[in-house]
Amino acid sequence: MRRNLFFVGALALVAGCSSTGTTTPQLNLPTAAQLRAVPLSLGVSGKTLKGETHVWRDLMPMVGETVPNGIIVSITIKTDDSAAVPGGLRAERVTVASGDEVWTSTVVEIRSDETSFGAVVRGGPEWTVGASTDVVVDFRDSSGGVYQLRAVGQVVQGAF
């Protein structure tokens, strides 16, 4: 009995110590105002990059399906002259803002070829068809450099 009490007391002490001064790493979520400051084009390794995006909701009804269909975002990064993009670029996060509402996804489906790279993210909020959005992609180069690009005025489309 005394041994169990000692164990419980030690466990409480460890839990108390671990909760003070230690924080769980959290994703730094940007505000809509911060997103509006992200550039529309960006120079990387001597190339000017721009983003092309598509934002839509799958509105096809499914029998027995009660899961809402949030927005899906596809972003493709290309050079302004349609040449090859610098090697080693990889999308890591996509953030979408509509008004002051912001949604971020780090679960991205990566796509790349010689002339572009990008990502697709799914499961976003149920913003209405016709809503205007700004899309920001965070990406890294092979040296670990971090970059952001923004596409403005992307309208949520409805897909059936």
N, C-alpha and C positions, 0 to 999 in steps of 0.2 A: 504494500500500500504506500509506504513511504517512498519507495523507488518510483512508483507511478506519479506521485505528486511532484517529485523532483523532476521527472521527465516533462510533465506538463508545464511546470514553472520555467524550465530551460527553453522549451519550445515557445512559450509566450515571450520570453526575453529576446530570443532570436527574431521572432516575428516583429516585435517592437523595434528592434535595432534595424532590421532590414527595411522598415517602412519610413525611417527617418533618414534624410540625406540621400536616399536612393530613389531615383525616379525611373519609371519604365519609359524607354525611348518611344516617342510618339512622332507620327508623321506631321511635319509642319504644313498645315493646311492654309493655303493662301486665301485672302479675301477677294471679293469681286474687284475692289479698287486696285489691289496689287496686280491682279491679272490684267487689268486694262493698261498697265505700265509695261507689259511684256512687248518686245518689238515684233513687227509684222514680217521682217526679214532680218537675216543675220549672216555675217561673214564667218565661215569656218574653213580653215585650211585653204584660203584663197578662193573659195566659192561662196556665192551668195545663195542662201537657202530660204525657201518659202514653203509654207504649209498649205495643202489643199484638204478640205474637210467635207464630210457628209454627216449629217445628224438626222436620225429618223427613229420612229417607233413602229414596231411590228404590230399592226392593229388587227391582224387576222384572228377571228374568234376560233377557239379550239373547244371541242366538246369536253365538258368536265373540267376544264382548266380554270383555276381560280387565281393563278399567279399573274400579277399585273405585268404588263409589258413596258418596261422603262425604256429610256432612250438608248440607242446604240450609236457609237461615234467611230468613224473611220477617219484617220488622218494620214496623209502621205506627204513626206518632205522631199522636195526636188530642188535642183539648182535652177536659178533664173534663166539659164541658157540651155536647159535640158541635157546638160552633160552629165557625166558620172558624178555621183555624190562621193565625198571623201570616204575612204574605207574606215570601218570600225565604229560607225555611228549606230546607236541603239536606243530606241524609245524606252523610257522607264515609267512614265506616269502621264496620264491625260487628265486635265481638269477642265470642266465646263461650267460656265456661268450664264445664268439667265436672270437679268436684273441683279439683285443682290444675293440670289441663291447660288450656291457653289456646290458642285459634286466632283469628287476626285476618285480616280480608280488607278491602283497600281497593278491590277491584274490585267495585263495587256497581252493581246495576241500579236506577236511581232511579225512583220513582213518586210522583206527587203529584196532588192535586185540591184543591178549595176547603176541604174539611174535614179533610184529612190529608196527610201525606207519609211517605215511608219508603224502604225498600230491600229488595232480595233479593240474597243472596250464595250462591254455589254452590262446590262442591269442597272442603268442609271435611273434617275427620277422619272416620274410620269408627267413630264412637262407637256403642255398641249401642243398639238400640231399647229404650226404657224408661229410658235414662240421663237424669238430671236436669241441666239446664244453666241458666246465667244468661247473658242476652244484653244487651250494652251497645252502644248506637249513639252515635257521635260525629257532631254536626252543627253547621253554621254558619248564622248569619243573614246578611242582606245587608250588614251593617256589618262582618262578619268576626269577630263574637263566636262563641266556641266553647262548645258545651254537650255534656253527656252525660246519657243516660237509661238505666235498667236495668230489665229484667224478670226476675224470679226464678222458679226452679222450673219452667222450661219443659222438658217431657218430649220426648225424641226419639221421634217417631212413625215407623212404617214404612208406606210407600206402595207399593202393588203395581199 
